[in-house]
Structures are given as structure tokens and as C-alpha cells.
Amino acid sequence: MPLERVSQGFKDISATFQTNPLNDDLIAIKNETAIARSIRNIVFTRPGEKFFDPEFGTNNILFENIDSTSAEFIRTQISASINTFEPRVNLLRVRVTPYYDENAMNVSIQYEIIGIDVPAQQLDFVLQPTR
């Protein structure tokens, strides 16, 4: 039986690069917020956008016609990317629901954080073409 990783917590810097006015250090985000930010970055980054790691990110086909096939493709791409690039989570479920009239996809990701004792987390957002 493999051993499960135990951690004291996770800490990342804020993407806004704001500083703490008391000590001029960068503001940190912790645990659930850090993991959620990481997952959002993985989903919203397209392969080739991250320097020196051209495989990082998630392929999406938001400019194609929205149907159940494209929703399933995006779901499998999100699942594969999170499983590959975020080892701190155990992915439970990814649900992608097409919104035909808005030309968008509603994404719901459920996951457990490995190493800290918190309930399963859920992250919801909408994918839509921006260009």
C-alpha cells in the first residue's frame, strides 16, 4: 500500500504581486485558495503560452461549434491537464455543460487536496471565447 503524502500546507504568491504594507513582502495565498488558483491557471493557459514548458496548459476548442462532442473534448482535456500538472490534488469529477445561446461552456471541477485535512473542493467557472 503506497504512503499518502502529508503536508503542513501549501503557499503561493498572489498573481497581483501586491505587497504587504507592514513588511513590503509579497502577499501569499494559502492551501485551498492556492490550489484553486493553480487549477484555474492550468485550465486558462493554452499549450505554448508558458515559456520553457510548451506542453503546459489545456487545449480547448472554444472557437468551434458548441455541442456535446466539443464539451466532452474539453472535459477530457481539462481532466488530463489537471492530472498531469497538479500533483497536489486527487481529481474527482469534471463536468462541462454547453450554453448554446451564450456560446460558452460552464465548467465544474471537484477535487480533493492531498496532504491536508479539508473537505472536497469545487471550482466553477465559465469558458467562453474572448477574441
Summary of the structure (lengths in Angstrom):
residues: 131
radius of gyration: 16.5
end to end distance: 48.4
largest distance: 51.6
contacts: 324
relative contact order: 0.18
helix: 24%
strand: 27%
